[in-house]
Amino acid sequence: MLKPSLALVLMLATPALAQTADTVVATVNGEEITLGQMIAMKDGMGDEATGNLPAPALWDLMLDQMIRQTAVGQEKPTS
């Protein structure tokens, strides 16, 4: 069975404008998350991490994780 490339799915999932690695897919308190970051995240994951998830579900999970990581990284330490 053919597995579509996530990069291709990511490109198709965003609006049909000029999509590059710099295409912003989310913004967290002014900090942008780009398509390139999403692709890098996917490239760093093994097949066992992604399982048999359909591409749209994988996209949603990855984007949620990126948003959470960005928000946590923005938190100021409490004294």
DOPA-189517 format. One record per residue: x, z, y of N, C-alpha, C in turn; residue in one letter; residue number from 1. Coordinates in nm, 3 decimals. Layout:
N
FIDO      n.u      n.w      n.v     ca.u     ca.w     ca.v      c.u      c.w      c.v  type  seq
FIDO        X        Z        Y        X        Z        Y        X        Z        Y     a  NUM
...
END
This chain:
79
FIDO      n.u      n.w      n.v     ca.u     ca.w     ca.v      c.u      c.w      c.v  type  seq
FIDO    0.085    0.000   -0.118    0.000    0.000    0.000    0.089    0.000    0.124     m    1
FIDO    0.053   -0.076    0.225    0.130   -0.084    0.347    0.103    0.036    0.436     l    2
FIDO    0.207    0.094    0.492    0.194    0.204    0.587    0.232    0.149    0.724     k    3
FIDO    0.139    0.152    0.818    0.175    0.101    0.951    0.278    0.192    1.016     p    4
FIDO    0.366    0.132    1.090    0.467    0.207    1.164    0.398    0.292    1.269     s    5
FIDO    0.438    0.419    1.280    0.377    0.505    1.381    0.406    0.453    1.521     l    6
FIDO    0.524    0.397    1.541    0.555    0.342    1.673    0.455    0.233    1.710     a    7
FIDO    0.421    0.148    1.614    0.322    0.044    1.638    0.186    0.106    1.667     l    8
FIDO    0.148    0.204    1.589    0.020    0.271    1.609    0.017    0.339    1.745     v    9
FIDO    0.128    0.404    1.782    0.135    0.469    1.913    0.118    0.368    2.025     l   10
FIDO    0.180    0.254    2.010    0.168    0.151    2.112    0.024    0.100    2.120     m   11
FIDO   -0.043    0.089    2.006   -0.180    0.040    2.005   -0.279    0.146    2.051     l   12
FIDO   -0.243    0.273    2.036   -0.334    0.381    2.070   -0.342    0.405    2.220     a   13
FIDO   -0.242    0.362    2.293   -0.242    0.379    2.438   -0.298    0.253    2.503     t   14
FIDO   -0.340    0.261    2.629   -0.399    0.144    2.695   -0.307    0.023    2.687     p   15
FIDO   -0.367   -0.093    2.689   -0.294   -0.219    2.668   -0.219   -0.263    2.794     a   16
FIDO   -0.155   -0.172    2.862   -0.071   -0.203    2.976    0.072   -0.214    2.927     l   17
FIDO    0.165   -0.234    3.018    0.305   -0.242    2.980    0.349   -0.106    2.927     a   18
FIDO    0.364   -0.095    2.798    0.397    0.032    2.734    0.545    0.035    2.700     q   19
FIDO    0.611    0.136    2.748    0.753    0.154    2.721    0.774    0.299    2.677     t   20
FIDO    0.897    0.332    2.647    0.928    0.469    2.612    0.897    0.564    2.726     a   21
FIDO    0.890    0.512    2.848    0.860    0.594    2.966    0.711    0.610    2.992     d   22
FIDO    0.627    0.548    2.911    0.482    0.560    2.928    0.441    0.705    2.909     t   23
FIDO    0.374    0.762    3.009    0.333    0.902    3.004    0.205    0.912    2.922     v   24
FIDO    0.207    1.000    2.821    0.090    1.019    2.735    0.019    1.150    2.763     v   25
FIDO    0.088    1.243    2.833    0.027    1.371    2.871    0.110    1.433    2.981     a   26
FIDO    0.046    1.522    3.056    0.116    1.597    3.161    0.077    1.743    3.148     t   27
FIDO    0.177    1.831    3.145    0.154    1.975    3.133    0.210    2.041    3.258     v   28
FIDO    0.121    2.089    3.345    0.163    2.153    3.470    0.267    2.071    3.544     n   29
FIDO    0.243    1.941    3.553    0.331    1.851    3.625    0.447    1.796    3.544     g   30
FIDO    0.471    1.846    3.425    0.579    1.797    3.339    0.523    1.691    3.245     e   31
FIDO    0.585    1.574    3.248    0.535    1.461    3.170    0.587    1.461    3.027     e   32
FIDO    0.500    1.419    2.936    0.537    1.393    2.797    0.524    1.242    2.780     i   33
FIDO    0.629    1.180    2.731    0.631    1.034    2.723    0.616    0.982    2.581     t   34
FIDO    0.583    0.856    2.573    0.572    0.789    2.444    0.706    0.795    2.371     l   35
FIDO    0.815    0.783    2.446    0.948    0.792    2.386    0.973    0.926    2.319     g   36
FIDO    0.925    1.034    2.381    0.939    1.167    2.322    0.857    1.176    2.193     q   37
FIDO    0.740    1.116    2.194    0.656    1.117    2.074    0.723    1.040    1.960     m   38
FIDO    0.781    0.927    1.993    0.848    0.845    1.892    0.970    0.920    1.837     i   39
FIDO    1.046    0.985    1.926    1.163    1.063    1.883    1.120    1.177    1.792     a   40
FIDO    1.009    1.242    1.826    0.959    1.350    1.742    0.926    1.298    1.602     m   41
FIDO    0.857    1.185    1.596    0.819    1.127    1.467    0.942    1.087    1.388     k   42
FIDO    1.041    1.027    1.457    1.163    0.985    1.388    1.238    1.103    1.328     d   43
FIDO    1.223    1.221    1.388    1.290    1.340    1.338    1.217    1.407    1.223     g   44
FIDO    1.098    1.360    1.192    1.018    1.418    1.084    1.039    1.338    0.956     m   45
FIDO    1.042    1.406    0.846    1.050    1.337    0.718    0.912    1.296    0.669     g   46
FIDO    0.908    1.212    0.569    0.781    1.169    0.512    0.701    1.286    0.457     d   47
FIDO    0.773    1.387    0.404    0.701    1.502    0.349    0.632    1.581    0.458     e   48
FIDO    0.683    1.576    0.581    0.622    1.648    0.692    0.495    1.580    0.740     a   49
FIDO    0.492    1.449    0.729    0.376    1.375    0.778    0.271    1.356    0.670     t   50
FIDO    0.312    1.369    0.546    0.217    1.356    0.436    0.145    1.223    0.439     g   51
FIDO    0.023    1.226    0.397   -0.058    1.105    0.395   -0.158    1.104    0.511     n   52
FIDO   -0.121    1.168    0.621   -0.211    1.172    0.735   -0.232    1.033    0.793     l   53
FIDO   -0.355    1.001    0.830   -0.376    0.875    0.900   -0.306    0.882    1.036     p   54
FIDO   -0.262    0.769    1.087   -0.186    0.764    1.212   -0.258    0.833    1.328     a   55
FIDO   -0.389    0.814    1.347   -0.455    0.883    1.460   -0.450    1.035    1.446     p   56
FIDO   -0.461    1.087    1.324   -0.454    1.232    1.303   -0.312    1.282    1.329     a   57
FIDO   -0.213    1.206    1.286   -0.074    1.243    1.309   -0.044    1.243    1.459     l   58
FIDO   -0.094    1.142    1.529   -0.077    1.134    1.675   -0.134    1.259    1.740     w   59
FIDO   -0.255    1.297    1.703   -0.321    1.415    1.763   -0.241    1.542    1.736     d   60
FIDO   -0.194    1.559    1.613   -0.116    1.678    1.578    0.017    1.683    1.654     l   61
FIDO    0.084    1.569    1.662    0.211    1.565    1.733    0.193    1.590    1.882     m   62
FIDO    0.091    1.529    1.941    0.067    1.547    2.084    0.032    1.692    2.113     l   63
FIDO   -0.050    1.752    2.030   -0.085    1.893    2.047    0.041    1.979    2.041     d   64
FIDO    0.128    1.952    1.946    0.253    2.028    1.933    0.341    2.010    2.056     q   65
FIDO    0.354    1.888    2.105    0.437    1.862    2.223    0.380    1.935    2.345     m   66
FIDO    0.249    1.936    2.360    0.186    2.005    2.472    0.213    2.155    2.462     i   67
FIDO    0.197    2.211    2.343    0.221    2.355    2.324    0.367    2.391    2.352     r   68
FIDO    0.459    2.311    2.300    0.601    2.339    2.321    0.637    2.331    2.469     q   69
FIDO    0.581    2.234    2.538    0.608    2.219    2.680    0.554    2.339    2.758     t   70
FIDO    0.432    2.381    2.725    0.372    2.495    2.793    0.452    2.623    2.768     a   71
FIDO    0.495    2.644    2.645    0.574    2.763    2.612    0.707    2.759    2.688     v   72
FIDO    0.768    2.642    2.694    0.895    2.627    2.766    0.882    2.654    2.915     g   73
FIDO    0.762    2.641    2.970    0.738    2.665    3.111    0.709    2.811    3.143     q   74
FIDO    0.681    2.892    3.042    0.648    3.032    3.066    0.767    3.105    3.124     e   75
FIDO    0.740    3.188    3.222    0.845    3.270    3.281    0.856    3.400    3.202     k   76
FIDO    0.978    3.443    3.177    0.993    3.569    3.105    0.937    3.687    3.186     p   77
FIDO    0.876    3.780    3.115    0.823    3.899    3.181    0.930    4.007    3.177     t   78
FIDO    0.938    4.085    3.282    1.039    4.191    3.288    0.979    4.325    3.262     s   79
END
